[in-house]
Amino acid sequence: MASYYPPIGFHFKVEFLGISTKKNDHQFQSVSGLSVDLETEEIAEGGENRFKHKMPVRTRYPNLVLKRGLLIDSGVIEWCRNALENFDITPTDLIVKLLNEEHEPILNWNIVNAYPVKWDVGDFNAEENKLVIETLELSYNYFKVSS
């Protein structure tokens, strides 16, 4: 298939490097937070009142948010709980892979020095028949995109 088509966003996997993961630890319902902003600083020039100069300062990356159905036996959740409950924070790299129809990576987001900052388990409600969703929120330094 040609490489110019817009890829679909529902076929992906997340690989945690340096964590002993279990069978389904790479499967997530959604991934968000793969964005980068360039922070700027405004500098006023003496005698120039029409505008301020905007100078680039640094890049900023939001937290990475991963959602999936609750897994009972998960190496990723053990890593997350160890960081949040015992304050034993071990940053790790991870790769988000967007896959094609042959399960081959189209694009990779290599996320550097990620560690958990939040673990959320969805609500329990006897009036609804829905899956229990767990949400992991990870802080990280930066990411690089590769193909």
matplotlib code that plots the C-alpha trace (Angstrom):
import matplotlib.pyplot as plt

x = [0.0, 1.2, 2.8, 0.8, -2.5, -3.7, -3.1, -5.9, -5.5, -7.0, -4.2, -1.3, 0.7, 2.7, 6.0, 7.6, 11.4, 13.1, 10.0, 9.1, 5.7, 3.1, 1.1, -1.3, 0.7, 1.2, -2.6, -4.3, -7.7, -6.3, -3.1, -3.1, -0.5, 1.7, 2.2, 4.9, 4.6, 7.3, 7.2, 8.0, 9.0, 7.9, 10.6, 9.7, 12.1, 12.8, 11.1, 9.0, 5.4, 3.6, 4.6, 6.8, 9.3, 8.4, 11.6, 11.6, 12.6, 12.1, 9.8, 7.1, 5.5, 2.2, 1.7, 1.1, -2.3, -2.9, -6.3, -7.3, -9.5, -8.3, -5.7, -5.4, -1.9, 0.2, 3.9, 3.2, 0.8, 3.3, 5.8, 3.2, 2.0, 5.6, 6.3, 3.1, 2.8, 6.5, 7.9, 10.4, 10.4, 12.3, 12.0, 11.8, 11.6, 8.6, 7.6, 4.2, 3.9, 1.2, 0.7, -0.5, -2.8, 0.1, 0.9, 4.1, 5.0, 4.3, 5.5, 7.2, 7.1, 10.2, 9.3, 12.2, 12.4, 8.7, 7.4, 3.9, 2.3, -1.3, -3.2, -6.9, -9.5, -12.9, -16.1, -17.9, -21.7, -24.3, -26.7, -24.3, -22.9, -19.5, -15.9, -13.6, -11.1, -7.7, -5.9, -2.2, -0.7, 3.0, 5.4, 8.3, 11.2, 10.6, 9.8, 11.3, 9.3, 10.8, 9.6]
y = [0.0, 3.5, 5.5, 8.7, 7.5, 8.9, 6.2, 5.0, 5.7, 2.6, 0.1, 0.8, -0.7, 0.7, -1.0, -0.3, -0.8, -1.9, -3.2, -6.9, -6.7, -9.4, -10.7, -7.8, -4.9, -3.4, -3.1, 0.2, 1.6, 5.1, 7.2, 11.0, 13.6, 13.2, 16.8, 19.5, 23.3, 25.9, 28.3, 31.9, 34.9, 38.4, 41.1, 44.8, 46.9, 50.3, 53.0, 50.4, 50.5, 48.8, 45.2, 43.0, 40.5, 36.9, 34.8, 31.0, 29.6, 25.8, 23.0, 21.7, 18.2, 17.4, 14.3, 11.1, 9.5, 5.8, 4.1, 0.5, -2.1, -2.9, -5.7, -7.8, -9.1, -6.3, -5.5, -1.9, -1.5, -3.0, -0.4, 2.3, 1.3, 1.0, 4.6, 6.0, 4.0, 3.4, 6.5, 4.2, 6.1, 4.3, 6.3, 4.1, 4.7, 3.6, 3.4, 4.1, 2.3, 3.2, 0.0, -0.7, -3.6, -6.1, -5.1, -3.4, 0.0, 3.1, 5.6, 5.3, 7.8, 7.1, 8.6, 9.3, 9.0, 8.4, 7.8, 7.6, 10.6, 9.3, 6.0, 6.2, 3.3, 4.1, 4.3, 1.2, 1.5, -1.2, 0.6, 0.4, -2.5, -1.3, -2.2, -0.9, 1.4, 2.2, 5.4, 5.9, 9.4, 9.6, 12.5, 12.4, 14.5, 14.5, 12.3, 11.7, 10.5, 7.9, 5.7]
z = [0.0, -0.7, 2.1, 1.5, 2.9, 6.3, 8.8, 11.1, 14.8, 16.4, 15.7, 18.1, 21.0, 23.9, 24.8, 28.2, 28.1, 31.3, 33.0, 33.2, 31.5, 31.5, 28.6, 27.8, 29.2, 25.8, 25.0, 25.7, 24.8, 24.2, 24.3, 24.6, 25.4, 22.4, 21.8, 22.2, 22.7, 22.3, 25.3, 24.5, 26.5, 25.6, 25.6, 25.3, 23.2, 24.5, 22.4, 20.5, 21.8, 18.9, 19.8, 22.0, 20.7, 21.4, 21.9, 22.1, 25.5, 25.7, 24.7, 27.0, 26.9, 28.6, 30.6, 28.7, 29.5, 28.9, 29.3, 29.2, 30.9, 34.4, 34.4, 37.6, 36.8, 35.3, 35.5, 34.4, 37.3, 39.8, 38.5, 38.9, 42.4, 43.5, 42.5, 43.9, 47.1, 48.0, 46.4, 44.6, 41.3, 38.4, 35.2, 32.1, 28.3, 26.3, 22.7, 21.3, 18.0, 15.4, 13.3, 9.8, 8.7, 8.8, 12.4, 11.3, 12.8, 10.7, 13.2, 16.7, 19.5, 21.7, 25.1, 27.4, 31.2, 31.9, 35.4, 36.9, 38.5, 38.7, 38.6, 38.4, 38.5, 37.0, 39.0, 40.2, 39.6, 40.1, 37.7, 34.7, 32.8, 31.7, 32.0, 34.7, 33.1, 34.6, 33.6, 33.9, 33.8, 33.1, 33.2, 30.8, 29.6, 25.8, 22.9, 19.4, 16.4, 14.1, 11.3]

ax = plt.figure().add_subplot(projection="3d")
ax.plot(x, y, z, "-o")
ax.set_aspect("equal")
plt.show()
